[in-house]
């Protein structure tokens, strides 16, 4: 027997068997219904065997022939099914009665069914998810939060296709200019500055809400310092920052950011010099908000981070303007309940989830990633040099690599390279001067760079 989602006990259930029968009628008789609502019409969402079987027959027919089955055609499907499956008399009689009900029933209630069918599918999917979650919760050997979240996310996504009307080019074309000015992905006023004028120019004003920027570099090339500079630029623009670190301590990040914003050396800060106190009071007068959190490597998954971020925002009553992660490669790899994913897929999944977090919180996500040790530091580092998983770079909206040879390190310069920009200009080299005592990386002209290298 086919098993559908069981009826809830207790309170009256909104989506009754009669309503589910109306859905089957719409599937059988309306020329668009089964196609438009395909992702919410899973046969197993129905409760009665007769509806499950008929829904499967109708969907199979529509998918093969792109038209609804006739009553005669549906009766033939029922006869073939009963013969092939050796169905007992009761179900066969129920199927025949339901086909007759479909034949006699009109579509006067179609509008009401269309208004409710997405919520019906989502509700049934959630109920099934809770049933599937029970054995996961009982398994004490499984770190199950990611698995549970995945089940619920899949259920909540049911109906997304049916609810998305899309955008028609011809109708939207005359309005695009005005709409672009209001769209956060294209409106410079909605973007977060990076502190590097050429990079901001490449990106149409800075990082847009929900975009993912990845700084790519070999080890010990200054990824963490660049992230501090990005945080300082955001704070200077009075953007709220939440900073997650899986490498440096929270206090390290605070010290480095203080050095960058006050212009004092780390030694001057430690000595609590008068110069530092004066600059610190000046910076504090602008009320910069940056909260820093340290977690050991491998402890924080994207779902853990999302939940933690939600709690921080609720407790502090803030909307983050930028989320910085140092760095995503050290997050807990996402595994399913059936075992670990391979490193390539698992690492790529982390970056996919970070994009989702950016969308959820309407803020750019900025992180750093490891490049292969074999990357040629004398040349701009391309995305193909990403360590572990190239999928990380494929998913990112912006990829900026850091190159620094031994000679450049001695001369206190480095090169940024815009390796990829989904909505902007790429293949641009940005020469920079470095002052690591003050944690300052500053864009310079190519002439200035060549002067340093003489």
C-alpha positions in Angstrom: 0.0 0.0 0.0 1.2 3.5 -0.8 1.9 5.6 2.3 1.0 9.3 2.3 1.3 11.9 5.0 -1.0 10.9 7.9 -3.8 13.2 9.1 -3.0 15.1 12.2 -5.0 14.2 15.3 -6.7 16.7 17.6 -7.6 20.1 16.1 -9.5 20.3 12.8 -7.1 20.0 9.9 -7.5 22.8 7.3 -6.6 20.6 4.2 -9.3 18.0 4.5 -9.7 14.9 2.3 -12.4 16.8 0.4 -10.0 19.6 -0.3 -7.4 17.1 -1.5 -10.1 15.7 -3.8 -10.6 19.2 -5.3 -6.8 19.3 -5.9 -7.0 16.0 -7.9 -9.9 17.4 -9.9 -7.8 20.5 -10.8 -4.9 18.3 -11.7 -7.0 16.2 -14.1 -9.1 19.0 -15.7 -7.2 22.3 -15.7 -4.6 22.5 -18.6 -2.0 24.4 -16.5 -2.6 23.3 -12.9 -0.4 20.2 -12.8 2.4 22.0 -14.7 2.3 25.2 -12.7 2.2 23.5 -9.3 4.4 20.5 -10.0 6.7 20.9 -6.9 3.8 21.0 -4.5 1.8 18.1 -6.0 3.9 15.2 -4.7 1.6 12.2 -4.7 2.7 11.2 -1.2 1.4 14.6 0.2 -2.1 13.1 -0.2 -3.6 11.1 2.6 -5.9 8.6 0.8 -4.5 5.8 -1.4 -7.0 6.7 -4.1 -5.7 10.3 -4.3 -2.1 9.1 -4.2 -2.6 6.7 -7.1 -4.6 9.1 -9.2 -2.2 12.0 -8.6 0.7 9.8 -9.7 -1.2 8.7 -12.9 -2.1 12.3 -13.8 1.4 13.7 -13.2 2.9 10.9 -15.3 0.5 11.5 -18.1 1.0 15.3 -18.1 4.8 14.9 -17.9 4.8 12.6 -20.9 2.2 14.2 -23.1 2.0 17.8 -21.8 -1.8 17.6 -21.8 -4.4 16.4 -19.3 -5.7 12.8 -19.6 -9.3 12.4 -20.8 -11.8 10.6 -18.6 -11.5 7.6 -20.9 -7.7 7.8 -20.7 -7.8 8.0 -16.9 -10.1 5.0 -16.7 -7.6 3.1 -18.9 -4.8 4.1 -16.6 -6.8 2.8 -13.6 -7.6 -0.5 -15.4 -3.9 -1.1 -16.3 -2.8 -0.2 -12.8 -5.2 -2.5 -11.1 -4.4 -5.4 -13.5 -0.6 -4.9 -13.1 -0.7 -4.5 -9.4 -3.5 -7.0 -8.7 -5.4 -4.4 -6.8 -8.2 -5.6 -4.5 -11.8 -4.7 -5.2 -12.1 -2.0 -2.6 -9.3 0.3 -4.0 -10.4 -0.5 -7.6 -13.9 0.6 -6.8 -12.7 3.7 -5.0 -10.6 4.6 -8.0 -13.5 4.2 -10.4 -15.8 6.3 -8.2 -13.1 9.0 -7.9 -12.7 9.1 -11.7 -16.5 9.5 -12.1 -16.4 12.3 -9.5 -13.7 14.0 -11.6 -15.8 13.6 -14.7 -18.9 15.2 -13.2 -17.1 17.9 -11.2 -16.6 21.4 -12.6 -13.8 23.8 -12.0 -15.8 26.5 -10.2 -13.7 26.2 -7.1 -10.3 26.3 -9.0 -9.4 29.8 -7.7 -9.8 28.7 -4.1 -7.7 25.6 -4.7 -5.0 27.7 -6.4 -4.9 30.1 -3.5 -4.3 27.3 -1.0 -2.4 24.6 -2.8 1.1 26.0 -2.2 0.5 26.2 1.6 -1.0 22.7 1.4 2.1 21.3 -0.2 4.4 23.1 2.2 2.4 22.0 5.2 2.5 18.4 4.1 6.2 18.6 3.4 6.8 20.0 6.9 4.8 17.3 8.6 6.8 14.7 6.6 10.0 16.4 7.7 9.1 16.2 11.3 8.4 12.5 10.9 11.7 12.0 9.1 13.5 14.0 11.9 12.4 11.6 14.7 15.0 8.8 13.9 17.7 11.5 13.5 17.0 12.9 16.9 17.1 9.4 18.4 20.5 8.7 17.0 22.9 10.0 19.7 26.0 9.2 17.6 25.0 11.8 14.9 25.8 15.5 15.1 22.3 16.1 13.7 21.7 19.9 13.6 22.8 20.2 10.0 20.7 17.2 9.0 17.6 18.6 10.7 18.1 22.0 9.2 18.4 20.5 5.8 15.1 18.6 6.2 13.3 21.8 7.3 14.9 23.9 4.6 13.8 21.5 1.9 10.2 21.5 3.3 10.1 25.3 3.5 11.3 25.6 -0.1 8.3 23.7 -1.4 6.2 26.0 -3.6 9.0 28.4 -4.3 8.8 27.8 -8.0 5.0 28.3 -8.1 5.2 31.5 -6.1 7.9 33.1 -8.3 6.3 35.0 -11.1 9.7 35.9 -12.8 10.3 39.1 -14.7 9.3 39.6 -18.3 12.0 41.6 -20.3 9.7 43.6 -22.6 7.4 44.8 -19.9 10.3 45.7 -17.5 12.6 47.3 -20.1 11.3 50.9 -19.8 11.5 50.7 -16.0 14.9 49.2 -15.6 16.8 52.5 -15.1 14.5 53.6 -12.3 14.5 50.1 -10.8 18.3 49.8 -10.8 18.5 53.0 -8.7 16.4 51.2 -6.0 18.0 47.7 -6.4 20.6 47.1 -3.7 22.8 45.1 -6.0 23.2 48.1 -8.3 22.6 51.2 -6.1 26.0 52.6 -5.0 24.3 54.1 -2.0 23.4 50.7 -0.7 26.9 49.3 -1.0 29.6 48.9 1.5 33.0 50.4 0.7 36.1 48.2 0.7 38.4 51.1 1.4 40.2 50.5 -1.9 39.0 53.0 -4.5 39.8 51.0 -7.6 38.1 47.9 -6.2 35.1 50.0 -5.2 35.0 51.3 -8.8 35.2 47.8 -10.3 32.2 46.8 -8.1 30.1 49.8 -8.9 30.6 51.5 -5.5 31.5 48.6 -3.2 30.1 45.3 -1.9 26.3 44.9 -2.4 24.1 43.4 0.2 24.0 39.5 -0.1 27.2 39.4 -2.2 30.1 37.1 -1.2 33.6 38.4 -1.5 36.5 36.1 -1.1 40.2 37.2 -0.6 42.4 34.4 -2.1 46.0 34.1 -1.1 48.7 31.6 -0.1 49.5 31.2 3.6 51.2 34.1 5.4 50.4 36.6 2.7 48.2 38.9 4.7 44.6 37.6 4.4 43.7 38.4 8.0 45.2 41.9 7.7 43.2 42.6 4.6 40.0 41.5 6.3 40.8 43.9 9.2 41.2 46.6 6.6 37.8 45.7 5.1 36.2 45.9 8.5 37.9 49.2 9.3 36.6 50.7 6.0 33.1 49.5 6.8 33.3 51.0 10.3 34.6 54.3 9.0 31.4 54.4 6.8 29.4 53.8 10.0 28.4 50.3 8.8 27.7 47.7 11.5 30.1 44.7 11.3 29.9 41.2 12.8 33.3 39.5 12.7 33.8 35.8 13.1 37.4 34.5 13.6 38.5 30.9 13.6 42.2 31.8 13.7 43.0 35.0 15.6 41.6 35.6 19.1 38.8 38.2 19.6 41.3 40.5 21.3 43.8 40.2 18.4 41.1 41.4 16.0 40.2 44.3 18.3 43.8 45.3 18.6 44.5 45.1 14.9 41.3 47.1 14.1 42.2 49.7 16.7 45.7 50.1 15.1 44.1 50.5 11.6 41.5 53.1 12.7 43.6 55.2 15.1 46.9 55.1 13.1 48.8 54.0 16.1 51.3 51.1 16.2 50.5 48.0 18.3 53.2 49.0 20.7 51.6 52.4 21.2 48.3 50.8 21.9 49.8 48.4 24.5 51.6 51.4 26.2 48.2 53.2 26.3 50.0 56.3 24.9 48.4 59.8 25.0 48.4 59.7 21.2 46.4 56.5 21.2 44.0 57.7 23.8 43.3 60.9 21.8 42.7 59.0 18.6 40.6 56.3 20.4 38.3 58.9 21.8 37.9 60.5 18.4 37.1 57.2 16.7 34.7 56.2 19.5 32.8 59.4 19.1 31.4 58.0 15.8 30.0 55.0 17.8 31.4 52.3 15.6 29.7 48.9 16.0 31.7 45.7 15.5 31.2 42.6 17.5 33.9 39.9 17.3 33.5 36.2 18.0 36.1 33.5 18.2 35.3 29.9 17.7 37.8 27.0 17.4 38.4 25.7 13.9 36.0 23.0 12.8 33.4 23.8 15.5 31.1 26.3 13.6 29.0 25.1 10.7 27.1 27.5 8.4 23.9 26.6 10.2 25.5 27.2 13.6 26.7 30.6 12.3 23.3 31.5 11.0 21.6 30.6 14.3 24.3 32.5 16.3 24.0 35.5 14.1 20.2 35.6 14.5 20.6 35.6 18.2 23.2 38.4 18.2 21.0 40.5 16.0 18.0 39.9 18.2 19.8 40.6 21.4 21.6 43.8 20.2 18.6 44.9 18.1 20.8 45.5 15.0 20.9 44.7 11.3 24.5 43.9 10.3 25.9 45.9 7.3 28.8 43.5 6.8 29.6 39.9 7.9 33.3 39.1 8.0 34.6 35.5 8.4 38.3 34.7 9.0 38.1 32.3 7.4 35.5 30.0 5.9 37.9 27.2 5.1 38.2 26.6 8.8 34.5 26.2 9.4 32.9 22.8 10.1 32.4 20.9 6.9 28.7 20.0 6.3 28.0 16.3 6.4 24.7 14.5 5.7 23.3 11.8 8.0 24.7 9.1 5.6 28.4 10.1 6.0 30.9 12.7 5.2 30.9 14.4 1.8 34.1 14.6 -0.1 36.2 17.6 0.6 35.5 19.3 -2.8 31.7 19.2 -2.3 31.8 19.9 1.4 33.9 23.0 1.0 31.8 24.2 -1.8 28.7 23.7 0.3 30.1 26.0 3.0 30.4 28.8 0.5 26.9 28.1 -0.9 25.5 28.4 2.6 27.4 31.7 3.2 25.7 33.2 0.1 22.4 32.1 1.7 23.3 33.8 5.0 24.1 37.0 3.1 20.7 36.8 1.5 19.0 36.1 4.8 20.6 39.0 6.6 20.7 41.3 3.5 24.4 42.0 4.1 27.6 41.3 2.2 29.7 38.4 3.5 33.5 38.8 3.3 35.9 36.0 3.9 39.4 34.7 3.0 40.4 31.4 1.4 43.7 29.5 1.0 45.4 29.4 -2.4 47.7 26.5 -3.4 51.2 26.8 -2.1 52.4 26.3 -5.7 50.7 29.5 -6.8 53.3 31.8 -8.5 53.4 34.9 -6.3 55.1 36.9 -9.0 52.0 36.8 -11.1 48.4 37.7 -10.3 46.8 34.7 -8.7 43.8 33.4 -10.6 40.8 31.6 -9.2 42.1 28.2 -10.4 44.8 28.4 -7.7 42.2 27.9 -5.0 43.1 25.1 -2.6 40.7 22.2 -1.7 37.8 23.2 -3.9 37.5 25.4 -7.0 33.7 25.4 -6.3 34.4 28.0 -3.6 35.5 30.4 -6.3 32.7 29.5 -8.7 30.0 30.5 -6.1 31.6 33.7 -4.9 30.4 37.0 -6.4 33.8 38.7 -6.1 37.2 37.1 -5.8 40.3 39.2 -5.0 43.7 37.5 -4.8 46.7 38.8 -2.9 50.2 38.4 -4.4 53.4 39.3 -2.6 56.9 38.1 -3.5 59.8 38.1 -1.1 61.1 41.4 -2.6 57.7 43.0 -2.3 57.5 41.9 1.4 60.9 43.6 2.0 59.7 46.8 0.2 56.3 46.8 2.1 54.1 46.4 -1.0 51.7 43.9 -2.4 49.3 43.5 -5.3 45.6 42.9 -5.2 44.1 41.3 -8.3 40.4 41.3 -9.1 40.2 37.7 -10.3 36.4 37.7 -10.7 33.5 40.1 -10.3 30.0 38.9 -11.1 28.6 42.4 -11.6 31.7 44.4 -12.2 35.0 44.6 -13.9 37.8 42.1 -13.3 41.4 41.3 -14.3 42.5 44.5 -12.6 45.7 44.8 -10.6 45.7 47.1 -7.6 49.1 48.0 -6.1 49.2 48.6 -2.4 51.6 49.8 0.3 51.6 48.0 3.6 52.3 49.2 7.2 51.9 46.1 9.3 52.8 48.0 12.5 49.6 50.0 12.0 47.7 47.2 10.2 47.3 49.5 7.2 47.1 48.4 3.6 46.6 51.3 1.3 46.1 51.5 -2.4 48.8 53.4 -4.3 49.5 54.2 -8.0 51.6 52.0 -10.2 54.2 54.8 -10.3 54.4 54.8 -6.5 54.6 51.0 -6.5 57.5 51.0 -9.0 59.2 53.6 -6.8 59.1 51.2 -3.8 60.5 48.4 -5.9 63.5 50.3 -7.2 
